[in-house]
């Protein structure tokens, strides 16, 4: 494996050039044109390999895309995504920059460095006997907004796979992600009655006050011992200080680590009732992303990766994280999932996002070794 790592390190300049080609094609989650253009670029770049390429057309979001190497009846699934959190035009204020071992730019670690990984992986796998396996690389177009259209394809492909390797970035310290919290979003909206705050406040029904009461109840849904958290992230309501507000709403973020908490939280939101009978309450939302729970299968995959890391003098550790990914949906199928296998850096989703360049070669070598081990064990 050391020889493989050295070979990849020698391709650093090529890796940087490839990454730049991907980063300058902006692909904000709500920019279908940009995402589809990125798929076109990927198709062109990867055309040098003998791949089966399939696009899944979408009307509202960008198209999803699937690359397949080999024609076996067994499958190993690699997962990335096409979209980023950066709106079109961000590249002008957050340009692609290389300095002091780092690369900076929108989406460099989340998740475009993974495309460079897979480019090198497919190159390395040209000389590998895949036996009964096919290697599938799936990129969804809407992961950053919860994969409303992509999760179905993720679950379908994961269900057909012996193992799922998610190329999301490792933690800032390089830790593999063996578990993730599930996530949900709820909107709590209150309709009241408008009135003059000085002349006839008794005729009004204050929507903000009712919402405040509801939020104090909702906060109590959290359960620290089970890892369930509640965050009121956004509140809207009222328009003038001297008017009794007739509308208020709040956006609530929920994170869970256990499936049993999903049902409890959803039921708790649906049992909310108004205190002021002259107001009306509407609750929408759900825990839409299930938790990725560390299982014995996950542990087995992680220990395989650890052993490969040891061969190149990289000590791998693991961690549970609060953010979700398409790995959560893949895990729903019961298949073994290992997440956070991608290159890493820091400040993801921010103007200071950066990638440590050398982690591209390091993590590519580890995933390559993992794929070879899975193929060998699956004979």
C-alpha positions as CSV (number, residue, x, y, z in Angstrom):
1,X,0.0,0.0,0.0
2,X,2.9,2.3,0.6
3,X,3.8,2.1,-3.1
4,X,0.3,3.0,-4.0
5,X,0.4,6.0,-1.7
6,X,3.7,7.2,-3.2
7,X,2.3,6.8,-6.7
8,X,-0.7,9.0,-5.8
9,X,1.5,11.6,-4.1
10,X,3.4,11.9,-7.4
11,X,0.2,13.0,-9.0
12,X,-0.4,16.0,-6.7
13,X,-0.2,18.6,-9.5
14,X,-2.7,16.6,-11.5
15,X,-5.0,16.3,-8.5
16,X,-5.0,20.1,-8.0
17,X,-5.7,20.8,-11.6
18,X,-8.6,18.3,-11.6
19,X,-10.0,19.8,-8.4
20,X,-9.9,23.3,-9.8
21,X,-11.8,22.1,-12.9
22,X,-14.6,20.8,-10.7
23,X,-14.7,23.7,-8.2
24,X,-15.0,26.5,-10.8
25,X,-18.2,24.9,-12.0
26,X,-20.5,26.2,-9.3
27,X,-23.3,23.8,-8.2
28,X,-25.5,25.4,-5.6
29,X,-28.3,23.0,-4.5
30,X,-31.0,25.2,-6.0
31,X,-29.1,25.9,-9.3
32,X,-30.2,23.1,-11.6
33,X,-28.3,24.5,-14.5
34,X,-25.0,24.7,-12.6
35,X,-25.4,21.1,-11.2
36,X,-26.2,19.7,-14.7
37,X,-23.2,21.5,-16.1
38,X,-21.0,19.8,-13.4
39,X,-22.4,16.4,-14.5
40,X,-21.4,17.2,-18.0
41,X,-17.9,18.0,-16.9
42,X,-17.7,14.8,-14.8
43,X,-18.9,12.8,-17.8
44,X,-16.3,14.3,-20.0
45,X,-13.4,13.8,-17.5
46,X,-14.4,10.2,-16.7
47,X,-15.0,9.2,-20.3
48,X,-11.3,8.0,-20.5
49,X,-12.4,4.9,-18.4
50,X,-14.7,2.1,-19.6
51,X,-17.7,3.1,-17.6
52,X,-21.4,2.8,-17.8
53,X,-22.8,6.3,-17.1
54,X,-26.5,6.9,-16.3
55,X,-28.2,10.2,-15.5
56,X,-31.5,10.5,-13.6
57,X,-33.3,13.5,-15.0
58,X,-35.0,15.8,-12.5
59,X,-37.3,18.7,-13.1
60,X,-36.9,20.8,-9.9
61,X,-33.3,19.8,-8.9
62,X,-30.2,18.9,-10.8
63,X,-30.0,15.5,-12.4
64,X,-28.4,12.7,-10.3
65,X,-25.7,10.7,-12.0
66,X,-24.3,7.1,-11.6
67,X,-20.9,5.8,-12.9
68,X,-20.3,2.0,-13.0
69,X,-17.0,0.2,-13.4
70,X,-17.4,-3.5,-14.2
71,X,-20.4,-5.7,-14.8
72,X,-20.5,-8.1,-11.8
73,X,-23.5,-9.3,-10.0
74,X,-22.1,-8.0,-6.7
75,X,-21.8,-4.3,-5.9
76,X,-19.7,-1.9,-3.9
77,X,-21.2,1.6,-3.7
78,X,-19.3,4.8,-3.4
79,X,-21.4,7.9,-2.6
80,X,-20.7,11.6,-3.2
81,X,-23.0,14.5,-4.2
82,X,-23.0,17.2,-6.8
83,X,-24.4,20.1,-4.9
84,X,-22.8,22.6,-2.6
85,X,-24.1,25.2,-0.1
86,X,-22.6,28.1,-2.0
87,X,-24.9,30.2,-4.2
88,X,-23.9,31.0,-7.8
89,X,-21.3,33.7,-8.0
90,X,-19.5,32.7,-4.8
91,X,-16.4,31.8,-6.8
92,X,-15.9,35.5,-7.4
93,X,-15.4,36.3,-3.7
94,X,-14.1,32.9,-2.7
95,X,-11.7,32.0,-5.6
96,X,-9.8,28.7,-6.0
97,X,-6.5,29.3,-4.2
98,X,-3.5,27.0,-3.5
99,X,-1.1,28.0,-0.7
100,X,0.9,26.4,2.1
101,X,-0.4,22.8,1.5
102,X,-4.0,24.0,1.4
103,X,-6.6,24.4,-1.3
104,X,-9.4,26.9,-0.8
105,X,-12.6,27.4,-2.7
106,X,-16.3,26.7,-2.5
107,X,-16.9,23.0,-2.0
108,X,-13.3,21.9,-2.0
109,X,-13.8,19.4,0.9
110,X,-17.6,19.2,0.8
111,X,-17.4,17.4,-1.6
112,X,-15.5,18.0,-4.8
113,X,-12.1,16.6,-3.6
114,X,-13.9,13.2,-3.6
115,X,-14.3,13.4,-7.4
116,X,-10.5,13.5,-7.6
117,X,-10.3,10.5,-5.3
118,X,-12.6,8.5,-7.5
119,X,-10.7,9.6,-10.7
120,X,-7.6,8.1,-9.2
121,X,-9.5,5.0,-7.8
122,X,-10.8,4.1,-11.2
123,X,-7.3,4.5,-12.6
124,X,-5.9,2.2,-10.0
125,X,-8.7,-0.3,-10.4
126,X,-7.9,-0.8,-14.1
127,X,-5.3,-3.3,-13.1
128,X,-7.5,-5.1,-10.5
129,X,-9.5,-8.2,-11.2
130,X,-13.0,-7.2,-10.0
131,X,-14.2,-10.8,-10.1
132,X,-18.0,-10.8,-9.5
133,X,-18.0,-7.1,-8.5
134,X,-19.0,-3.8,-10.0
135,X,-18.0,-0.5,-8.5
136,X,-20.8,2.1,-8.6
137,X,-20.2,5.8,-7.8
138,X,-23.5,7.6,-7.2
139,X,-23.7,11.4,-7.0
140,X,-27.0,13.0,-5.9
141,X,-27.9,16.6,-6.7
142,X,-29.6,17.6,-3.5
143,X,-27.8,16.2,-0.6
144,X,-27.1,19.5,1.1
145,X,-30.9,20.1,1.4
146,X,-31.8,16.7,2.7
147,X,-31.9,14.7,-0.6
148,X,-35.6,15.1,-1.2
149,X,-35.3,13.5,-4.6
150,X,-32.0,11.7,-4.3
151,X,-32.7,9.6,-1.2
152,X,-34.8,7.1,-3.2
153,X,-31.9,6.3,-5.5
154,X,-29.4,6.1,-2.6
155,X,-31.6,3.5,-0.9
156,X,-32.1,1.5,-4.1
157,X,-28.3,1.4,-4.9
158,X,-27.4,0.7,-1.2
159,X,-29.9,-2.1,-1.1
160,X,-28.0,-3.8,-4.0
161,X,-24.6,-3.4,-2.4
162,X,-22.4,-5.5,-0.2
163,X,-20.9,-2.3,1.3
164,X,-21.4,1.4,1.1
165,X,-18.4,3.8,1.3
166,X,-19.4,7.4,1.7
167,X,-16.8,9.9,0.5
168,X,-17.9,12.8,2.6
169,X,-15.0,14.6,4.2
170,X,-13.5,13.1,7.4
171,X,-13.7,15.3,10.5
172,X,-11.2,18.2,10.7
173,X,-8.9,15.8,12.6
174,X,-9.2,13.1,10.0
175,X,-11.6,10.9,11.9
176,X,-13.8,8.4,10.1
177,X,-17.6,8.9,10.7
178,X,-19.0,5.6,12.0
179,X,-22.3,7.1,13.2
180,X,-24.4,10.2,12.4
181,X,-27.4,11.7,14.0
182,X,-30.6,11.7,12.1
183,X,-32.2,15.1,11.4
184,X,-35.6,16.7,11.0
185,X,-37.2,20.1,10.6
186,X,-40.5,21.3,11.9
187,X,-42.4,24.5,11.3
188,X,-44.7,25.7,14.0
189,X,-47.1,28.5,12.8
190,X,-49.6,30.4,14.9
191,X,-52.4,32.5,13.5
192,X,-53.8,35.1,15.9
193,X,-56.0,38.2,15.7
194,X,-54.7,41.7,14.9
195,X,-55.6,44.7,17.1
196,X,-54.3,48.1,18.2
197,X,-51.9,47.5,21.1
198,X,-53.1,50.7,22.8
199,X,-56.8,51.2,21.9
200,X,-58.2,47.7,22.0
201,X,-55.6,45.1,22.8
202,X,-58.3,42.9,24.4
203,X,-59.7,42.3,21.0
204,X,-56.5,40.8,19.7
205,X,-54.9,37.4,20.1
206,X,-51.1,37.7,20.2
207,X,-49.6,35.1,17.9
208,X,-46.0,35.8,19.1
209,X,-46.9,35.2,22.7
210,X,-48.6,31.9,21.8
211,X,-45.6,30.8,19.8
212,X,-43.3,31.7,22.7
213,X,-45.4,29.4,24.9
214,X,-45.2,26.6,22.3
215,X,-41.4,26.9,22.1
216,X,-41.0,26.5,25.8
217,X,-42.9,23.2,25.5
218,X,-40.9,22.1,22.4
219,X,-37.6,22.6,24.1
220,X,-38.6,20.0,26.7
221,X,-38.7,17.4,23.9
222,X,-34.9,17.2,24.0
223,X,-33.4,14.2,25.8
224,X,-29.7,14.6,26.6
225,X,-29.3,11.0,27.7
226,X,-30.5,9.7,24.3
227,X,-28.6,12.4,22.3
228,X,-31.8,14.1,21.1
229,X,-31.4,17.8,20.6
230,X,-33.9,20.6,19.8
231,X,-32.9,24.0,18.3
232,X,-35.2,26.9,17.5
233,X,-33.2,28.4,14.6
234,X,-35.6,30.9,13.1
235,X,-38.5,33.0,14.3
236,X,-40.8,35.3,12.3
237,X,-43.7,37.4,13.5
238,X,-45.3,40.8,13.7
239,X,-44.6,43.9,11.7
240,X,-45.1,46.9,14.1
241,X,-44.4,47.2,17.9
242,X,-47.8,48.8,18.5
243,X,-49.9,46.1,16.8
244,X,-51.0,42.9,18.3
245,X,-49.4,40.4,15.9
246,X,-51.8,38.0,14.0
247,X,-49.1,35.6,12.8
248,X,-45.8,34.1,14.0
249,X,-43.8,31.0,13.0
250,X,-40.7,29.2,14.1
251,X,-38.4,26.7,12.3
252,X,-37.2,23.9,14.6
253,X,-34.2,21.7,14.0
254,X,-34.2,18.2,15.6
255,X,-31.3,15.7,15.9
256,X,-31.7,12.1,17.1
257,X,-29.3,9.1,17.6
258,X,-32.0,6.4,18.0
259,X,-34.8,5.3,15.8
260,X,-37.2,5.1,18.8
261,X,-36.7,8.8,19.3
262,X,-38.0,9.5,15.7
263,X,-41.5,8.3,16.6
264,X,-41.5,10.0,20.0
265,X,-40.5,13.4,18.6
266,X,-42.9,13.3,15.7
267,X,-45.8,12.3,18.0
268,X,-44.8,15.1,20.5
269,X,-45.0,17.8,17.8
270,X,-48.4,16.5,16.7
271,X,-49.8,16.6,20.2
272,X,-49.1,20.4,20.6
273,X,-52.2,22.3,21.5
274,X,-52.8,26.1,21.8
275,X,-53.0,27.8,25.2
276,X,-54.9,30.8,23.9
277,X,-58.1,29.3,22.4
278,X,-58.5,32.4,20.1
279,X,-55.3,31.4,18.2
280,X,-54.8,28.6,15.7
281,X,-51.8,26.3,15.6
282,X,-50.3,24.5,12.5
283,X,-47.4,22.1,12.8
284,X,-45.7,20.6,9.7
285,X,-42.5,18.7,9.3
286,X,-40.8,15.4,10.2
287,X,-37.6,13.7,11.1
288,X,-36.8,13.1,7.4
289,X,-33.2,11.7,7.8
290,X,-32.8,8.6,9.9
291,X,-29.8,8.1,12.1
292,X,-26.7,6.3,10.9
293,X,-26.2,3.9,13.8
294,X,-22.8,2.2,14.4
295,X,-23.4,-1.5,14.0
296,X,-21.1,-4.6,14.1
297,X,-21.0,-4.4,10.3
298,X,-19.9,-0.7,10.5
299,X,-17.2,-1.7,13.1
300,X,-15.9,-4.4,10.8
301,X,-15.6,-2.0,7.9
302,X,-13.9,0.6,10.1
303,X,-11.4,-2.0,11.4
304,X,-10.6,-3.0,7.8
305,X,-9.9,0.7,7.0
306,X,-7.8,0.9,10.2
307,X,-5.6,-2.0,9.1
308,X,-5.1,-0.4,5.7
309,X,-4.2,2.9,7.4
310,X,-1.6,1.2,9.5
311,X,0.1,-0.1,6.3
312,X,0.7,3.5,5.3
313,X,1.5,4.8,8.8
314,X,-1.9,6.5,9.2
315,X,-3.6,5.9,12.5
316,X,-7.4,6.1,11.9
317,X,-9.9,6.9,14.6
318,X,-13.6,7.3,14.4
319,X,-16.3,9.5,15.7
320,X,-20.1,10.1,15.8
321,X,-21.1,13.4,14.3
322,X,-24.3,15.5,14.4
323,X,-24.6,16.3,10.7
324,X,-26.3,14.0,8.3
325,X,-25.4,12.7,4.8
326,X,-26.7,10.3,2.2
327,X,-25.0,7.7,4.3
328,X,-27.9,7.9,6.7
329,X,-30.3,6.8,3.9
330,X,-28.0,4.1,2.8
331,X,-27.8,2.7,6.4
332,X,-31.6,2.5,6.5
333,X,-31.3,-0.5,4.2
334,X,-29.4,-2.4,6.8
335,X,-26.3,-2.7,4.6
336,X,-22.8,-1.8,6.1
337,X,-22.0,1.9,5.7
338,X,-18.7,3.7,6.4
339,X,-18.9,7.5,6.2
340,X,-16.3,10.3,6.2
341,X,-13.8,8.5,4.0
342,X,-13.0,11.6,2.0
343,X,-10.1,14.0,2.2
344,X,-10.3,16.6,4.9
345,X,-9.5,20.1,6.0
346,X,-11.6,22.7,7.8
347,X,-14.4,25.3,7.9
348,X,-16.8,23.4,5.6
349,X,-19.8,25.4,4.6
350,X,-18.0,28.7,5.3
351,X,-16.1,31.4,3.3
352,X,-12.9,29.9,4.8
353,X,-13.4,26.3,3.6
354,X,-10.1,24.6,2.9
355,X,-8.6,21.2,2.0
356,X,-5.3,19.7,3.0
357,X,-3.9,18.7,-0.4
358,X,-2.0,15.7,0.8
359,X,-5.1,14.1,2.3
360,X,-6.4,13.4,-1.3
361,X,-3.6,10.8,-1.8
362,X,-3.9,9.4,1.7
363,X,-7.6,8.8,1.7
364,X,-7.6,7.5,-1.9
365,X,-5.0,4.9,-0.9
366,X,-7.2,3.8,2.1
367,X,-10.4,3.6,0.0
368,X,-8.5,1.7,-2.7
369,X,-7.2,-0.8,-0.1
370,X,-10.7,-1.1,1.4
371,X,-12.2,-1.9,-2.0
372,X,-9.6,-4.5,-2.7
373,X,-10.1,-6.1,0.7
374,X,-13.9,-6.2,0.1
375,X,-13.4,-7.8,-3.3
376,X,-11.0,-10.4,-1.9
377,X,-13.3,-11.2,1.0
378,X,-16.3,-11.5,-1.3
379,X,-14.9,-14.1,-3.6
